[in-house]
Amino acid sequence: MKRLFQSLLAKYMLLILLAMFIVQAAYLIIALFVFGVSYNSGETQNKGAVEESAVEDKWHQEANAMQNATTESVQQVFERWKEQYPRASMFWVDGQGKLASQKDAQDGLPAEWSPAYTAKFIKQRYGGNPFTVIAFVGQDETNGFVVLELPRSEFDPPLANMYDRYGLIFITGVMAIIFLFLFMSFLFFRSIRKRLLHLQEAMEIRDVDGLPIGIPVKKKDEIGQLEKTFNQMVGELRESKQREQKEEQLRRELIANLSHDLRTPLTKIRAQAYSIAKEDLSDEGKKAIQSLESSVVNVDRLIENLMSYTLLMASKYKFESKEMDVVRYVKECLALWYPVFEKEGFEVDVHLVPFEQKNWRIDPIWLGSILDNLLQNVLRHAKNGAYVYVKTETTDQYDAIVISDRGKGMKNESDEAGAGIGLSIVDMMVKGMKLDWDMESSENGTTIKLKKYK
């Protein structure tokens, strides 16, 4: 139950109920206020449900009661009626057809009233607005007649009259209440939106370890539960990454130790193979010893690559860059590979032209390892072509060292994977020296470019 009252649904339902109560209470308060103002100003006093016939009868009675009409007596009657009906207008036309007295009568009344004008006046006022009553003064027409005019709104019910006068106040009050409810709803949903955007921002921001950052949980509603779950997920991810890092560290240490331990028996095997090769062996024995030595060399190179890859992944491979003539260094590395390619029957074609900017900032050991891996792949995958071409290439964007062959190509053309772990080492070392490289491989051969952008 406590969780229900802390939920966003309960808060919004409370907001709806509060708005309904405020609307009704405010409507009642406004109505009472308007009625009180109207009552105090005298607009509803002595009115009640007034009927036209009652006003007409009363006006005739008071007019007939004036036997000897004078201006003063008529004005007294007018004053009494004015107190009861503030919006009334009255006037008296005496027996000679003259406008003898008036009280708030409309402008434009003639001073002399002829029978024709009187008849016209009665015709115009009959059934119109204002409500008009004409009565003779006294018991005969010799004293003339008095006229009472009242706006027909005087005969409307009090509440209807109040709505006509104060309806704008009612509408304004109700609109103010609605606006208040909308404003409160806006604040409510803006708070929700702000918290959701804060949660989204926390999901997008990454800490130094590449994981999202936890956020403080301030409320226990649905969004608070979501924030709590998000923090739990972040904690689990961080624990998982820490376990992964520990496992990765153990794996790298294991590989490094195994690489070191495997080299000792390989050295012994190579030494024994060398000793056996000195003995008087048959042709088949000599071939077996040569195959054994070749296998040992290949295994030793694989172990070297595996150890280099592990050290690179752990960022522990020593890197020392310096300015050096890259073309000259490539020539020196190729000189060491000439005998190997000649032994395998390769045609070696070299066309190395110095660059305009001949010095590159590189690590010579890393560049040597890169060239060794690339040339080793030529020996491994391009024996059928028996051709290797090393050249320089210069464009407006970059200078490059290009190594091409005429083999059948590599199965995988991906820069990252390459033909094996050797090309993965090449990729990491090239990027570590802030160079670039690409490889194109097809059935007609493979071309690899080491690039330095200008």
Secondary structure, 3 states (H helix, E strand, C coil): CHHHHCCHHHHHHHHHHHHHHHHHHHHHHHHHHHHHHHHHCCCCCCCCCCCHHHHHHHHHHHHHCCCCCCHHHHHHHHHHHHHHCCCCEEEEECCCCEEEEEECCCCCCCCECCHHHHHHHHHHHCCCCCEEEEEECCCCHHHCEEEEEECHHHHCCHHHHHHHHHHHHHHHHHHHHHHHHHHHHHHHHHHHHHHHHHHHHHHHCECCCCCECCCCCCCCCHHHHHHHHHHHHHHHHHHHHHHHHHHHHHHHHHHHHHHHHHHHHHHHHHHHHHHHHCCCCCHHHHHHHHHHHHHHHHHHHHHHHHHHHHHHHCCCCCCCCEEEEHHHHHHHHHHHHHHHHHHCCCEEEEECCCCCCCEEEECHHHHHHHHHHHHHHHHHHCCCCCEEEEEEEECCCEEEEEEEECCCCCCCCCCCCCCCHHHHHHHHHHHHCCCEEEEEEECCEEEEEEEEEC
